[in-house]
Amino acid sequence: MNIETTILIIIIANVIISLLGFNNLDFFNKYKFQIGKIQHGKEYIRLISSGFLHADFMHLILNMYVLYSFAPIVSYALGGLMFAMVYTGSLIAGGLLTLFFHKKNHYYSAVGASGAVAGIIFSSILLFPEMKVGILFIPVGIPGYVFGLLYILYSIYGMKSEMGNIGHAAHLGGAIGGYVLTILLYPVVLENNLSTILLLGIPIVLLFVLGKMKVT
């Protein structure tokens, strides 16, 4: 399977499953991420299926646009198989961190590919730290390693403060998944971009070592 086909299959799967969720509330509720269903119902499929559901068309379009923008960077550097591994692993990592952080809130639910997409973004940054990343309302791109650091810090703050109706834990978990998997699957980045790996790794390590996460 070539690289373009791998990316296309993932995007098509997101679109089809999201459309099924838009048109069938029972389907949406059966496969969305929900703490209680996963903890007590052992419905672990939700850790993956929820990443292919979206809340609305704008949510779907935004995630697929960002994925389409960054996916070629990772897939051409690592190959289609490892790209798929980073995507899937990041999706699961986002779900696991969300499950841990919100484990006391049995009614917490979420959908979206944001965790997986965050993993692809961070994989791109580790591969090409100097690449320019655009941010909404900022007229010029900023270096990838700067964007990555700001993203981690913002996600940690948003997660701890429970800011907005956004799955900050999934974003952070996905970013960490992409970070770790890229190092494991393509260890040459340790030689080429060690300074970026250390820069992005420090807040992640401190987050867990110091136990600063407020579990809800």
C-alpha positions as CSV (number, residue, x, y, z in Angstrom):
1,M,0.0,0.0,0.0
2,N,1.5,3.4,-1.0
3,I,1.7,6.4,1.2
4,E,-1.0,8.4,-0.4
5,T,-3.4,5.5,-0.1
6,T,-2.7,5.1,3.6
7,I,-3.5,8.8,4.3
8,L,-6.6,8.6,2.1
9,I,-7.9,5.5,3.8
10,I,-7.6,7.2,7.2
11,I,-9.4,10.4,6.0
12,I,-12.2,8.4,4.3
13,A,-12.7,6.3,7.5
14,N,-13.0,9.5,9.5
15,V,-15.5,11.0,7.1
16,I,-17.7,7.8,6.8
17,I,-17.8,7.0,10.5
18,S,-18.5,10.7,11.4
19,L,-21.3,10.8,8.9
20,L,-22.8,7.7,10.4
21,G,-22.6,9.4,13.8
22,F,-24.2,12.6,12.4
23,N,-27.2,10.6,11.1
24,N,-27.6,8.0,13.8
25,L,-27.5,9.1,17.5
26,D,-27.5,5.5,18.7
27,F,-24.4,4.8,16.7
28,F,-22.8,8.0,17.9
29,N,-23.5,7.1,21.6
30,K,-22.4,3.5,21.2
31,Y,-18.9,4.4,19.9
32,K,-18.1,7.8,21.5
33,F,-15.5,8.1,24.3
34,Q,-17.3,7.8,27.7
35,I,-15.4,7.2,30.9
36,G,-18.1,5.0,32.7
37,K,-18.7,2.8,29.7
38,I,-14.9,2.1,29.3
39,Q,-14.2,1.7,33.1
40,H,-17.2,-0.4,34.1
41,G,-18.5,-1.7,30.8
42,K,-15.1,-2.7,29.5
43,E,-16.0,-1.1,26.2
44,Y,-12.4,-0.5,25.2
45,I,-13.3,-0.2,21.5
46,R,-14.4,3.4,22.4
47,L,-10.7,4.3,22.9
48,I,-10.3,3.9,19.1
49,S,-13.8,4.4,17.6
50,S,-14.3,7.8,19.3
51,G,-11.3,9.0,17.3
52,F,-13.2,8.6,14.1
53,L,-16.4,10.3,15.3
54,H,-16.8,14.1,15.3
55,A,-19.2,16.5,16.9
56,D,-20.1,18.3,13.7
57,F,-18.9,19.1,10.1
58,M,-16.7,21.9,11.2
59,H,-15.0,19.7,13.8
60,L,-14.4,17.0,11.1
61,I,-13.2,19.4,8.4
62,L,-10.7,21.1,10.7
63,N,-9.2,17.9,11.9
64,M,-9.0,16.4,8.4
65,Y,-7.5,19.7,7.1
66,V,-4.7,19.7,9.7
67,L,-4.1,15.9,9.2
68,Y,-3.9,16.4,5.4
69,S,-1.4,19.3,6.0
70,F,1.0,17.3,8.3
71,A,0.5,13.7,7.2
72,P,2.7,13.9,4.1
73,I,5.6,15.1,6.2
74,V,5.5,12.1,8.5
75,S,4.5,9.5,5.9
76,Y,7.3,10.4,3.4
77,A,9.9,10.5,6.2
78,L,8.8,7.3,8.0
79,G,6.8,5.4,5.4
80,G,3.1,4.5,5.3
81,L,3.3,1.7,7.9
82,M,5.1,3.7,10.5
83,F,2.9,6.7,9.8
84,A,-0.2,4.5,10.5
85,M,1.5,3.3,13.7
86,V,2.1,6.8,14.9
87,Y,-1.4,7.9,14.1
88,T,-3.1,4.9,15.8
89,G,-0.7,5.0,18.8
90,S,-1.3,8.7,19.3
91,L,-5.1,8.2,19.1
92,I,-4.9,5.5,21.8
93,A,-2.4,7.6,23.9
94,G,-4.9,10.5,23.8
95,G,-7.7,8.3,25.0
96,L,-5.6,6.7,27.8
97,L,-4.5,10.1,29.2
98,T,-8.1,11.3,29.1
99,L,-9.2,8.1,30.8
100,F,-6.7,8.7,33.6
101,F,-7.2,12.4,34.0
102,H,-11.1,12.3,34.1
103,K,-11.3,8.8,35.7
104,K,-13.5,10.2,38.5
105,N,-16.0,11.7,36.1
106,H,-17.9,8.7,34.8
107,Y,-20.1,10.8,32.5
108,Y,-17.2,12.5,30.7
109,S,-17.5,11.9,27.0
110,A,-15.6,13.1,23.9
111,V,-15.1,12.5,20.2
112,G,-12.7,13.5,17.5
113,A,-9.4,12.7,15.8
114,S,-7.6,15.6,17.6
115,G,-5.3,13.3,19.7
116,A,-4.2,11.3,16.6
117,V,-3.7,14.6,14.7
118,A,-1.7,16.1,17.5
119,G,0.6,13.0,17.4
120,I,1.2,13.5,13.7
121,I,2.0,17.2,14.3
122,F,4.5,16.4,17.0
123,S,6.1,13.6,14.8
124,S,6.5,16.3,12.1
125,I,8.1,18.6,14.6
126,L,10.6,16.0,15.8
127,L,11.5,15.2,12.2
128,F,11.8,18.8,11.0
129,P,12.0,21.2,14.1
130,E,12.7,24.3,12.0
131,M,9.6,23.9,9.7
132,K,7.2,26.9,9.9
133,V,3.9,26.3,11.5
134,G,1.0,28.7,11.0
135,I,-1.3,29.7,13.8
136,L,-4.7,31.4,13.3
137,F,-4.5,35.2,13.4
138,I,-0.7,35.2,13.4
139,P,0.5,36.4,9.9
140,V,3.8,34.5,9.9
141,G,4.7,30.9,10.7
142,I,6.7,30.1,13.8
143,P,9.4,27.4,14.1
144,G,8.0,24.0,14.8
145,Y,9.9,23.5,18.0
146,V,8.4,26.8,19.4
147,F,4.9,25.8,18.3
148,G,5.4,22.4,20.0
149,L,6.5,23.9,23.3
150,L,3.6,26.4,23.3
151,Y,1.2,23.6,22.4
152,I,2.3,21.4,25.3
153,L,2.2,24.3,27.8
154,Y,-1.2,25.4,26.6
155,S,-2.6,21.8,26.7
156,I,-1.3,21.3,30.3
157,Y,-2.9,24.6,31.4
158,G,-6.2,23.8,29.6
159,M,-6.3,20.3,31.1
160,K,-5.7,21.4,34.6
161,S,-8.0,24.4,34.5
162,E,-10.7,22.5,32.4
163,M,-10.8,25.4,30.1
164,G,-13.5,25.4,27.4
165,N,-15.3,22.5,25.8
166,I,-12.0,21.1,24.4
167,G,-10.4,17.7,25.0
168,H,-7.1,19.1,26.3
169,A,-6.1,15.7,27.8
170,A,-6.6,14.0,24.5
171,H,-4.5,16.6,22.7
172,L,-1.7,16.3,25.2
173,G,-1.8,12.5,25.3
174,G,-1.8,12.4,21.5
175,A,1.1,14.8,21.3
176,I,3.1,12.7,23.8
177,G,2.2,9.6,21.8
178,G,3.5,11.1,18.6
179,Y,6.6,12.3,20.4
180,V,7.5,8.9,22.0
181,L,6.6,6.7,19.0
182,T,8.6,8.8,16.6
183,I,11.7,8.4,18.8
184,L,11.1,4.6,19.1
185,L,10.3,4.0,15.4
186,Y,12.9,6.4,14.0
187,P,15.7,6.8,16.6
188,V,17.9,8.7,14.2
189,V,16.0,11.9,15.4
190,L,17.9,11.5,18.7
191,E,21.1,12.3,16.7
192,N,19.7,14.9,14.4
193,N,17.3,16.8,16.7
194,L,18.3,16.0,20.2
195,S,17.9,19.7,21.4
196,T,14.3,19.7,20.2
197,I,13.5,16.4,21.9
198,L,14.9,17.7,25.2
199,L,13.1,21.0,24.9
200,L,9.7,19.3,24.4
201,G,10.5,16.5,26.7
202,I,11.2,18.6,29.8
203,P,7.6,19.8,30.4
204,I,6.2,16.4,29.7
205,V,8.5,14.7,32.2
206,L,7.9,17.3,34.8
207,L,4.2,16.9,34.4
208,F,4.3,13.3,35.4
209,V,7.3,13.2,37.7
210,L,6.0,16.1,39.9
211,G,2.4,14.7,39.8
212,K,0.9,18.1,39.0
213,M,-2.1,16.8,37.2
214,K,-5.4,17.4,38.9
215,V,-7.4,14.2,38.3
216,T,-11.2,15.0,37.9
